[in-house]
Amino acid sequence: MTSTPIRELPITDPQAGPYGITTGPDAALWLTLVHAGAIARMDVDGSLRRWPAGDPGSRPLIVTSGPDGALWFTRSGDDRIGRITTDGEQSEVALPAGTGPCGIAAGPDGALWYAGMNSDTVGRVSTDGVVTEVPLPVSGAFASMVAAGPDDAVWCTLNQGNAIARVGMDGAVRVHPLPTAGAAPVGITAGVDGALWFVEIAAGQVGRITPDGRIEEYPLPDRMARPHAIVADPSGGAWFTEWAGNRIGHVDPTGRVDTYELPTPNSEPHGLTVGPDGSIYAALENGHLARLTP
């Protein structure tokens, strides 16, 4: 474990539950507050704005920048995809009942793609609100997170299917089982090396998959750390959160892992992003935001 300054910024009460985070097109940090059913924006000067996202049971999870200059986010509690402009104007797209959307990312086709946790689907939402579902060939897969790959496809972690799925823009799905049984992949991101990096929450490992399906797995120093989210490092490798380990970790292109302890115990780190200043920001469910400067 490496010692490095990590600053924690209190941004809301612990009951709000900061969960997902991304850097928006306006160079601000955008967060989901899963328990409060809200979206928050933190400016570079630390000022915070907050908007309700449906009712408190909407459970917004993951937020991403869309191709239209707005932020798009999943509402797992009421089966909707939300859209919010940088000045706070909101709209929503209804999904089929029981979808349970989790991860969301902009695809290579100018649309948003999401993971249907409860419906064994990966879905596509056009910026004008048209929904198309792609069924997954794995029952009970618990599709979790999605990322656009370098190959004109989107890639999705199948948490209970113990696999990574590739979904082509033509709807063709290819499933790549993981070498480690019961690894339970969650976060996934496209690296700068032309591969996808992902975390295995149950196995305590980071994985890497190339577009042709070759998989490598790297064990963490703490196999019980339960890595959760991952984001590409612009310099190579990736950053990830250790939910049970209470740390932020880094894996370099060779598979070397370094971890950094969070100051507050049991802070429950979830999503993370590379901020506009190059620092790593992680959403902590205890109501704080962690800032790590590499």
N, C-alpha and C positions, 0 to 999 in steps of 0.2 A: 504494500500500500504506500502511495506517494503522498507526501505532505505538500499542500498547495493552498493558497488563500481562496476560500469560498465565502462569498458574502451572501447572507440570507436577507431578503427584503420582505417584510410583512406587507401583504397586499389586500388581504381580506380575512374574514373570520374563518376559523378551522371548519366550521360547519358548511361552508360554501364548496369546499373540495376542488381546488385547482387541479386540472387533470391533463388536458391537451394544451399544446402551445405551438405557435408558429410565428415566424417573422412575416408581417404583412407587406403589401406593396407600398405602404406608406412609411416604411422603416420603423414601425411600432411593433410591439409584442402583443399578440392576440391569444387569449386563453379561454378555455371552456371551464365553467364552474359546475361540475357535474351534479352536486347535491343541491345547489341553489337553482338549477335550471337557468343559467345565465351565461352571457358572453362578456368578457372584459378586454379592455385595450389599455396597455401601459405605454406611454410615450417615453421618448428618450430622456426627458427630464424627470421621470418617475411619476408623473400625474396619471391617475387611473380613472377610466370611465367604465360604466357597467350597464348592460341592457338585459332585461328578461328575455329569455328565448322560449316562448310558449309558456306553459304553466310550470310550476316547480318540479313536476314529475317528468319533464321532457328529457332529462338526463343527457345533456350534450357531452359528447366524448372527444372526438377528434376534429380539429380545425385545420384548414389548409387554404392557401391562396389559389383562387381560380383563374382561369384564362381571361376573365372579363374584368379584372381589377377589383373584384370583391372577395370576401372571405366566405367559404362554404364549410359547413360543419354537420356532423351526424347527430341526430336526436334519437338515442336508443330507446328512450322510454315511451315515445309516441309515434315511432316509425315515420320519421320525417327527415328530410335534408333541409337545413336552414341556410339562408344566404344573408349576409350583412355587408353593406357598403362601408367604406372607411369613415363615412360620416354618421353611421348608425342606422341607416334605413334597412328594414328587414323584410324578407319574404320567405316562403317555405314551399317545399315540394313534398306531397304525400307519397309514401311508398306503400306497397301491399301490406296489409295487416300481418303482424308476426315477423317482419323482416329483422328487426333488431339491428339496425346499422351500427357499425363500429368504425373501422378505419375509412378514410377518404383521401383521395389524391387526384390531382389533375392528370388526365391521361394524355397520350401523344396525339389524340384526335380532337382536341379542343373541348372535351367534355370532362365531367367529374365521374370518377369511379369509386364505388364504395363496397365494403364487405358486409354481406348479410349474415350476421352471426347465427340467427335462428332459422334461416330459410335455405341454407345450403346454396347460396347464390353469391355471385359477384354482379353488381348492378352498375348501370351507366345512366347518368343524368345529364342531358344536354343543358346548356346555359339558358335555354328557353323552357326548361322544365319537363322535357319528355323523358320518361323512365323506360329503360330496357333491362331485363334480367337475363343473366347467363347462368343456367343451372350448373352446379358443380357435380362431378361424377362420384362424389364421396358423401355418403349419408352420415349425418351428425358431425360434419367437419368442423363446425364452429369457426367459420371464416372470421379472421380478426383484423388484420391490417393490410393495407395495399400500398404499392409504390409503382410508379412508372419506371419501366426498365429501359435499357439502352437499345432495345430491339423492337421498338414499335409494339410493345405489349405492356400489360399491367401484371404485376406479380402480387400474390396474396398468400399470407400465412394461414394454414389450416391447423388451428390449435389442437383440436381433438382428432383430426385426421393425420396428425404428425407428418405433415408434408408441406411443401411449397408448390403453389399452383401458378402456372403461366396462362394468362388469358389473352389471346390474340384479338386484334380489332375485328376479326371475322367471327368471333365467338368461339373459336376452337380452344379447348382447355387441355393442357398437359399437366399431369400431377407428378411431382418428384418426391417420393418418400424420403424421410430423413434417415441417416444411418443409425442414429441413437433412438431406441424405442422409448416412447413416452416422453419425448423431449418438449412437446407443447410449445411450438413457436408462436411468438406474438409480434413484436415490432419488426419492421422491414424497411430498408432504405436503399436507394440506388447510390453506389459509391462512385468515386471519381475514376476508379480503375476498370470500369466497364462491367462490374459484377454487382450483385445484390448482397447486402449484409443484413443479417437478421439475428434475433436473440431467441434462445430456448429457455423459457421461464422455469420449466420443471427440471431440466438437465443441468442448469447453471453453465451454459455454454453460449458462445457467439458463433454464428455460422456464416458462411460465404457461398453463394451459388453463382456460377457463371451462366450466361444465356443458353449454353448447350447442356446445362443440367449437372455440371460437375460440382460436388458439394465438399467443402472442408468445414470441420468443426474445431473450435478452440475452447478448451475448458477454462473456466474462470478460476482465480485463486480460491474463491469461496464458492463452492458448488451449490450452496444453499442460498445464494444471494438473490435469486429470482429476478433476473434481468427482464425488463419490461418494454422499454421503448428504445429506439436507436435512430440516429441521424448521421448522415455522412459528414466526415471531416473534410473540408475543402483541401487540406494538405495530404489527404490519404488516410485510409482506414475509416473508423467511425467512433462516435461517442454513444454511450448508452447509460441508462439508469438501472440501478440495482434496488429494486423495491424493498426486499427484505434485508438486504445488506446495508441500506442507508448510505449509499455511495453513488457517485458518478464515475463511470469507467471509460477507458479508451482502449481500442484495439488498433494496432498499426498494420500496415499492409502485409507484414510478415506473420501476423498472428500474436505478436507480443501484447500482453494486457497490463495496463496500469489502472489503479483505482484510487479515488479521492474521497475521503470521509466527509460527510456532511456535518456541519457543526451541531445541529439539533438532533437528538435521538428520535427515532421513530417518526421521521418527517414524511415518509411514504412518497418518494420521488416517482413521478410517472413520466409524462411527455417531456421532451427537450428539443431545443432548436439552437442553431447558430444565429446569434443576434446580429443586428446591423453594425455593431462595434467589434464583431469577431469573437466575442465572449460566448460561452455556452450557458444557456438559460434552461433551468429545469423547473417544472411545475411541481410543487410539493403540496400534498393533500392537507398538510397542517395549516394551510393558508398563506404560505410563504412562496417566494420565488428565489431560487438559488442562482447565483452568478459565479461562474468559474472562468477565470482568464487563463488560457493556455500559456 
